[in-house]
Amino acid sequence: MNTTTDAGGPIILFDAECILCSANAQLVLSNDRQKRFRLASMQGPVGAALYRRFGIDPTNPDSIIVVDGDHMLRDSDAVLAIYAGLGWPWKALSIFKAVPRFIRDPLYRMIARNRYRIFGKRDSCWLPAPEFRDRIL
């Protein structure tokens, strides 16, 4: 039994060097009132292991993923699941589920591939404020 993934709710795996990704992680931590989500960076051992578990190279990931037990969401489905899990007003973004995935995912992947060029890259991994450290794996 893997208690890292089996207990405590879904895990959002993100790029802690990406400015957009770490800003999104901060948004999740600040707005997840029910403390539903935990986060792991792809640069850390937990995040890298989970990326590999689902067949994604953690040194060159093409997607954010959300892992809930043995289930994994990626690309736009992962992003929409995160915002739906935060509750209102973020849940309103679930309306984009009406847009077919064959439209949503290529747009997501284009942004993901160019995230450093568009938003920038940190010199070191982002670290959460002390009050959120218990939710980082």
C-alpha positions, 0 to 999 in steps of 0.5 A: 500500500502506498500511503502517499497516494492512497490517503489524503486526497488527490495530488497535483503534480506541478513544475516548481521551476515554472512561474505559471505553474508555481503561481497556480500551486499558490492559488490552489493552496490559498483557495482550497478551503477543504484542504482537498489537494496535496501538491508535489513538484516534478523535481522532487522524489514523490512527484518524479516517481508519480510521473514515472508511474504513469509513463511520463518523463519527469525531466521533460513532462508535457502535462500537469497531472492530478493523481487520485489513487490509481486514477490519473488526469492530465492536460485540460482535464487535470486543470478543470478538475483542480478548479472544480475541486476548489469550489465556487467561484473557481468551479465556474470554470468547469463550463469549459468541459463543454469544449471538446477535449480535441480542442482543449488539449492542444491549446493546453499543450501549446501553453505547457510546451512554451511555459518557460518562454511565455511566463519565465522560469525560476532559478530554484524551485518555489517553496510554499509558505510555512502554513502550507508545508504540510500539504506539499509532498 
